[in-house]
Amino acid sequence: MATIRPAHARARRVYGQNLLTDPAAVRRLATAAGLTRTDLVLEVGAGRGSLTAELLRHARRVVAYEVDPDLAAALPDRPRLTVRVADFLAAEPPGEPFAVAGNIPYALTSAVVDWCLRAPRLTAATLLTQLEYARKRTGDYGRWSRLTIETWPWYDWRLAGRIPRAAFRPVPRVDGGILRLARRPVPLAPASAHVPYRRFVSWGFSGIGGSLHATLARRHDPRRVAGAFRALRLAPDTPVGLVWPEQWLTLFRLLGRA
């Protein structure tokens, strides 16, 4: 596997990124992105360019962001590749449909995901994160997070694979997970429902009353709440994190506009 010079190792620690050096893992991440020759891709944290080269094999064009000037300067000059020595989080999203891919700094995971969710023309993001984060966001623990529930009608969250810690240099303390966040071609709710649905979910996760049933009954007719839970075969004491995204959508349709 490739080695990293001490200066670059220090820079990686500052930026919070572990370079992906296993060729098989690089190919697996690029394959999970599901790119075609018509796609524009923004890469987060190009590093030494191993993933960059693989993305170029699949995509029409790659714009690689790398904040380390030394690493950015070492990236090859290739057709269809634009290298930007800049902070990805400060970038303006393209005005055309685009995808995001990258082995991202773990400390910036939430910020990168938020950037992707705010980008109007994003089609999909394939991000190598800490395995725990990817599992949490995709319901792999059997529980669902608030962010996933809030965005589910418009985005599909999937755990697309696991990358062992030995595939990185420096070796991190935990394995990585491939998080696949894709905009739904046909949303499960109209755009007009975006704000009221997020408010509905936010209130449901507030914890007031001790359970989702009790929380919703504070703002909606308790009889309607009880009927909705019966229709979904949800016990009144079901913890909020165990309610599936599809069940949230049904609850919103039954109660949210009442």
C-alpha positions in Angstrom: 0.0 0.0 0.0 1.1 3.6 -0.6 2.9 5.4 2.1 2.2 9.0 3.2 5.0 11.5 3.9 5.1 12.8 7.5 4.0 16.3 6.4 1.0 14.8 4.6 0.2 12.6 7.6 0.2 15.7 9.9 -2.1 17.5 7.4 -4.5 14.6 7.4 -4.7 14.7 11.2 -5.5 18.5 11.0 -8.1 17.9 8.3 -9.4 14.8 10.1 -9.1 12.5 7.1 -7.7 9.0 6.6 -6.6 8.2 3.1 -8.2 5.2 1.4 -5.3 3.2 0.0 -6.7 -0.3 -0.7 -7.4 -0.4 -4.5 -10.3 -2.9 -4.0 -11.9 -0.6 -1.5 -11.5 2.4 -3.9 -13.2 0.4 -6.6 -16.0 -0.6 -4.3 -16.7 3.0 -3.3 -16.7 4.2 -6.9 -19.0 1.3 -8.0 -21.4 2.2 -5.2 -21.8 5.7 -6.6 -23.5 4.2 -9.7 -22.2 6.8 -12.1 -22.7 7.0 -15.8 -20.7 8.7 -18.6 -23.2 11.6 -18.5 -22.6 12.5 -14.8 -20.8 15.5 -13.3 -19.3 14.5 -10.0 -17.9 16.6 -7.1 -15.3 14.7 -5.1 -14.9 15.7 -1.4 -11.3 15.4 -0.2 -9.4 14.0 -3.2 -6.3 13.2 -1.2 -3.7 11.4 -3.4 -6.2 10.9 -6.2 -6.9 7.1 -5.9 -10.6 7.6 -5.9 -10.4 10.5 -8.3 -8.9 8.3 -11.0 -11.6 5.7 -10.5 -14.4 8.2 -10.7 -13.0 9.5 -14.0 -13.4 6.0 -15.4 -17.1 6.2 -14.8 -18.2 9.8 -15.0 -18.3 12.5 -17.7 -16.4 15.1 -15.5 -14.9 15.2 -12.0 -14.4 18.3 -9.9 -12.0 17.3 -7.1 -11.9 19.4 -3.9 -8.7 19.1 -1.8 -7.7 21.6 0.9 -4.2 20.3 1.3 -2.2 22.3 -1.3 0.6 19.8 -1.5 -1.8 16.9 -2.2 -3.8 19.0 -4.7 -0.6 19.9 -6.6 0.3 16.3 -6.9 -3.0 15.3 -8.5 -2.5 14.4 -12.2 -3.4 16.7 -15.0 -6.1 14.8 -16.8 -8.9 15.5 -19.3 -12.3 15.9 -17.7 -10.7 16.6 -14.3 -10.8 20.0 -12.5 -8.9 20.3 -9.2 -9.9 23.0 -6.7 -7.7 23.8 -3.7 -10.7 24.9 -1.7 -13.0 23.9 1.1 -15.9 21.8 -0.4 -18.3 23.2 2.3 -17.7 26.7 0.9 -18.5 25.7 -2.7 -21.5 26.8 -4.6 -23.5 23.8 -5.8 -23.5 23.5 -9.6 -26.5 24.8 -11.6 -26.8 21.4 -13.4 -27.6 18.0 -12.0 -24.5 16.5 -10.2 -23.4 13.8 -7.8 -21.1 13.9 -4.9 -18.6 11.2 -3.9 -15.8 11.0 -1.5 -13.9 9.6 1.4 -14.8 12.4 3.7 -13.2 13.6 6.9 -15.2 12.0 9.7 -15.3 15.2 11.7 -17.1 16.9 8.9 -19.6 14.2 8.1 -22.7 16.1 9.3 -21.6 19.3 7.6 -21.0 17.5 4.3 -24.4 15.7 4.5 -26.2 18.9 5.3 -24.5 20.6 2.3 -25.7 17.8 0.0 -29.3 18.0 1.4 -29.4 21.7 0.7 -28.1 21.5 -2.9 -31.1 21.9 -5.3 -29.6 19.9 -8.2 -27.9 17.1 -6.3 -28.9 13.6 -7.6 -27.0 11.5 -5.2 -24.1 11.5 -2.7 -21.9 8.4 -2.0 -19.9 9.1 1.1 -17.4 7.0 3.0 -18.2 7.8 6.7 -17.7 6.1 10.0 -19.6 2.8 9.9 -21.6 3.8 13.0 -22.8 7.0 11.3 -23.8 5.2 8.1 -25.7 2.6 10.1 -27.4 5.1 12.3 -28.7 7.2 9.3 -29.9 4.2 7.4 -31.8 2.4 10.2 -29.3 -0.5 10.3 -29.5 -0.5 14.1 -33.2 -1.1 13.9 -33.8 2.6 14.9 -34.3 5.7 12.8 -32.8 9.1 13.3 -34.7 12.4 13.1 -32.7 13.6 10.0 -33.5 10.4 8.1 -37.2 10.6 8.9 -37.4 14.3 8.0 -35.9 13.8 4.6 -37.2 10.4 3.7 -40.0 11.5 1.4 -37.4 13.1 -0.8 -34.2 11.1 -0.2 -33.4 7.5 -0.1 -30.8 6.5 2.6 -28.9 3.3 2.2 -25.9 1.5 3.7 -24.0 0.5 0.5 -21.1 -1.4 2.1 -18.5 -1.7 4.8 -14.8 -0.8 4.4 -12.4 -2.3 7.0 -10.2 0.1 8.9 -7.1 -1.6 7.5 -8.0 -0.1 4.1 -7.0 3.4 5.3 -3.7 5.1 6.1 -3.3 6.2 8.8 -5.5 3.4 10.2 -8.5 4.8 12.0 -10.0 3.3 15.1 -13.2 2.1 13.4 -14.4 0.6 10.1 -15.9 2.8 7.5 -19.4 2.6 6.0 -20.5 3.6 2.5 -23.5 5.9 2.9 -25.6 6.3 -0.2 -28.0 9.3 -0.2 -30.1 9.6 -3.4 -32.8 12.0 -4.4 -36.0 10.2 -5.2 -37.0 10.5 -8.9 -40.6 10.4 -7.7 -41.0 12.0 -4.2 -43.2 10.3 -1.6 -44.7 13.7 -0.7 -45.2 16.9 -2.7 -42.9 19.8 -2.3 -45.7 21.7 -0.6 -45.5 19.2 2.3 -41.8 19.8 3.0 -42.2 22.4 5.7 -45.3 21.0 7.5 -43.9 17.5 7.4 -40.6 18.6 8.9 -42.5 20.4 11.7 -44.6 17.3 12.3 -41.5 15.2 12.7 -39.7 17.8 14.8 -42.7 17.8 17.2 -42.8 14.0 17.2 -39.2 13.8 18.2 -39.5 16.4 21.0 -40.1 13.7 23.6 -42.9 15.6 25.2 -45.2 13.1 26.8 -42.7 10.2 26.9 -43.8 8.5 23.6 -44.7 9.4 20.1 -48.3 8.5 20.7 -48.5 10.8 23.8 -46.6 13.6 22.0 -48.9 13.6 19.0 -52.0 13.5 21.3 -51.0 16.8 22.7 -51.5 18.6 19.4 -54.1 16.3 17.7 -57.4 14.7 18.7 -56.4 11.8 20.9 -59.0 9.6 19.3 -57.6 10.3 15.9 -54.1 9.5 17.2 -55.3 6.3 18.7 -57.0 5.3 15.5 -54.0 6.1 13.4 -51.8 3.9 15.6 -54.3 1.1 15.4 -54.3 1.4 11.6 -50.6 1.1 11.5 -50.5 -1.7 14.2 -48.3 0.5 16.4 -48.4 0.0 20.1 -49.0 3.3 22.0 -45.8 2.9 23.9 -43.6 2.4 20.7 -40.4 4.4 21.1 -40.1 7.2 18.6 -36.9 5.8 17.1 -38.6 2.5 16.2 -41.3 4.0 14.0 -40.4 3.4 10.4 -40.2 6.2 7.8 -43.2 4.9 5.9 -45.2 4.9 9.2 -44.3 8.5 9.8 -45.5 9.4 6.4 -48.9 7.7 7.0 -49.2 9.4 10.4 -48.6 12.7 8.7 -51.2 12.0 6.1 -53.7 11.0 8.8 -52.9 13.7 11.3 -50.5 16.3 10.1 -53.0 18.4 8.1 -55.8 18.0 10.6 
